[in-house]
């Protein structure tokens, strides 16, 4: 099969198309003929040597795919409610940049009705991540306010739409007026240009001094101090990445007085059972929103798989709004 491998740690140019043997599904796995592969920030980190694969996982990058089921034990297919020939998208721990990929059966979801394979490939990584952090861990409720750092990212556009569809108010930060406008078009109630405005002060102003109930943060570093300041009483900070660094200072007294919760998570090393449970929740609660058109994939650009290096360069430029996808 054709695949894209990381030849050495470095810049986008280290990605190279190659030939690999087709993977063989183990017990509990399905084999998928991949038509499209999502590109995500963790792929960039893996390419740089900063995001090692869990033990036993393919060295090929790629955490989400869409395609057709072409192999798997009948019992595994039945357990997932799938059949050979079904169109699916799947969250995988690696190996997604390839024409064939194995995925745990429980992490495969049917392509939502009305969506293309490219659109479906853009779903798993961000939907699993947002659902886990915003709704399962931080317990965002209807009527509450969510602050999303990086609203124009793949994570951001997913968080905006899911939170709005489920009845919450959404404030987002973005790095330009154009990105802020794009976030409003997607459904954000308010936007903050973090290059020209203080997001903590603006969040307090926009909420009448109350603050945000939940903050979804992929920056970390110095942002945490200001997020503690602009969280409401009983607020929850969900930290999912540290693009701004790992060192943080904040007023611990505020955490006590406001009864705040600060949580961190990484999804890739979690168990198949854990991810299967998330998949069930997504199929029950998020997939109907996709099929009804209340939540839509936001695709910025599609590249042939052979141009994976160009796709990574675009990801690192941070000029995109939404998802970047490879096709096979």
N, C-alpha and C positions, 0 to 999 in steps of 0.2 A: 504494500500500500504506500501511497504518498503520505509524507508527514513533514512537519517543520520542527527541527531540533535546535537546541542551544549548543553551538559548537564549542563555546567557551564563555566565561562570564565577561560581560562588557556591554557595549552599546547595541542599538538595533541591528547593526550589520552582522552580529554573531548569529542571527537567525538564518537558517539555511534549509531549503527543501531537500529531502532525502527519501530513501526507500527503507521501509521497515517491514518485518514480518507482521502479518495480521495478528492482532491479539486474540486470545482464546478465552471465552468466558468461563470463569470458575463458578462453583456452586453459589447461587444467589445473584449472579450477574447476567446481564443481557448484552448481546453484541449488536452494535448500532452502526449502520452505514451512514456516515456523517455527511450532511449537505452543507451545514454552516456551523461555525465555531465562534463563540463570543470572545472578545478581547477584554481583559480586565487588568486593573492596576497590579494585582498579585502576580500576573504573568510577567510584567516588567520587573518586579522585584526578584522573581525567580531567575530571570535572565541576567540580572546583576549579581546573583549569588547571595541575595539577602532574604530568600524565602525558600528554605530547603523543603524537598518533598518528604512527606511522611514515609516511614519504612514500607517497602513493597510497592510503592506507587511508581508509575511510568515516569521516566525523566523528561518526556515530552511535555511542554507547557499546555495550558488549556484547561479551564475549569467548568465550561458549559458547552453543550452541543445540542444540535437538533438534527434528526434524521429518521431513518426507518429501521425498525427492529428486524434483524436478520438471523438472530441466533439466541439460544437460551433454553434451559430445561422447561418442559411443559409446566411443572409445578411452580417455577419461578415466574413464568409468564402469568399463570393463573393468579398467583398471590398478588401480583401488581395490577391485575385486571386488564392485561394486555395480550396481544396475539402477534404472531409473526406478520410483518407487513404494516403494522401500526406506525403512524407518525408520532414521534415523541420528542421531547426535549429532556435533558438530564443534567443534573449536577454531578460532576466527577472530581476526584481528587488530583487528577492529572491525566495527560494523554489526549486532551481534546483537540490539539492541532494535528489532526490526522484523518484519513478517509475512513478508518474503522476505529471504534473505541468501545471498550467495555464499561458498563456502568452498573452499580448495584440496582437491582430491580426496583427496590423501594424508592430510589431517587429519580426514577423515570416518571414523567408526567405526560399525558397526552397533549399534543399540540392544541392549544385552544382553538375552537371553531372560528374560522374567519381570519386566522393569522397565517402568514407565510413561514417557511422554514427559517428565513433570516430573522424575522421578528421573534420567532420562538427561541432561537439560539441566544437572543439577548436577554432572556428572562431568568434562567435559574440562579446564577450567582447573585444578582442583585435582589431578586425576590426572596430567596432563602435568607440572605443577610439582613434585609430590612425587616422581614417578618420576625426573625429570631430576636433582633435587638430592639426594635420599636414596639412590637406588639406582645412578644412572649416575655422578654426580660424587662423592658421598661413599662410595659402595660399601659400604653397610650389608650385613653378612653375618648369616646365621642364628647365633643364640647371642650376638650383640652387643647392646649396650644403646643405644637411641635416646632422647634427650631432646628433646621437642617443646615449644617455647614457644608458648603459645596453643592448648592442646589442644582447646578447644571451637569453634574457628574451622572454616571449611570446609576449609582446609588441614590443620588439626589432626586432624579426625575421619577424614580420608582417610589421613594418615600413620599414625595409630594402627592402623587396620584393616589396611593393607597390610603394615606392619612385623610385626604379630602373625601375620598369615596366612603370612608368609614366614619365620617362625621367630625373630624377635628379641624382646627384652624392651623395654617402652616405659614411660618416665616422662614425665609431662606437667605443665606448669604451667597454671593457670587462675586467674581473678580472684575466685572465690567458692567456698564449699563446695558449693553446688548444681551449679556447672559441673564441679567436681572429681568429684562423684558421677556426673554424666552421662558424663564421660570413662571412668570405671570401667565403667559399663554398656556403653559402646561397645567396651571391651576393654583399656584401659590397665592396666598392672600396678600402677603407683603414680602418685599425683597430689600436686602441691605447690600450695598456695594462695599465690601470690606476694605477696599483700597481707599475709599474716601469717607467712610462712616465708621463709627465705633459700634460694633454689633451689639455689645452689651447694653450700652445706653439706648440704642434704637429699639432693642427688644423690650426693654423696660417701658419706653415711651409708647410703643405700639400696643402693649398690653395694659396700659393705664397704671403702670408701676408694679403690676403683679408679677410679671416674669413668665418664662416658658415653663410648662409642666415637664416636657421632655426635650432634651437636646441630643441629636444624633451627630457625633463628632468623629471625623476621620483625620483631624489635624493634630490634636493633643498639644504637647509643649505648652507655650505661653497661653494658648486659648483656654486651657482648663481654668485658670484663675478667673478670667472674665465670665466663663460659663457658670461657675459657682456664684458669681455676683448676679447674673441675670436669670437664674433659676427661681421659680416660685417655691413657696413653702411646699414640702413633700415632693420636690422636683426630682427627676431622675436624669442622670447623664450617662448615655450609652456611648462608650469609646470603642471604635472599631478599627482604628488605624492611627499611626503616629507620624504622619507626613511632616509635621512641624517639629519633630523631635520627641525624645522620651523624658526630658527633664521638665518638671512642672512644679510651680509654687502656687499655693492657694491658701486662703484663710480657712483653716480647719474649724475655727469658731463658727463661721457661717454655715458650714456643713452641719454642725450640731444644732445651731439655732433654727435653721430652716428644715431640719430633718431630711437632708438630701441623701440620695443613693448614687454612688458612682460605680459603674460596672464596666468591665472590659470583656471582650470575647474574640476568639478566632474560630472560624467555622471549619476550615480544611481538616484539622486533625480530629474533629469530633467523630463519634461512632456512626456507623451506618444506621443503627437503630434510632439514634437521635435525629439524623437527617431524614430518615423515613417518616418519623413523626411530624417533622416540619412539612414534608411533602404532602402528607395527608391534610394538614391544616390549610396549606395553600390550595390544594385541589377543592377543598370544601368552601373556602371563604374568598380566595383571591381569583381563582379561575373563573367563577361566574361573573366577576367584575370585568375581566378581560373579554369574555365572550359577549357581554352586554355592551361593550365599547365604553364603559365608564372608566376604564384604565387602558391605556394604549402604550405599546412599546415606542420608545423614541430612538430612532436610528439616525446617527449622525453621518456615517459613511460605511460603505461596504467595499472590501478589498478582496481580490483573488488571494487564495492562501499563499501563493508564491510571493505575494507582496506583504508578507507578515512584518518585515522590517519597516516598511512604510507605515503600516498600521500602528506599530509600537512608537514610531517617531511622532505620529499624531497624538497618541495617548500621552506621551511625555510633554508635548507642547501645551497641553491643557487648554487648547482652543476649541475643543469639541463640546457639543451639548448632547448628552445622551450616550448611546452605545456605539461601539465600533465592532464590526463583524467581518469574519473571513468566510469565504465560500469555496467549496471544493468542486 
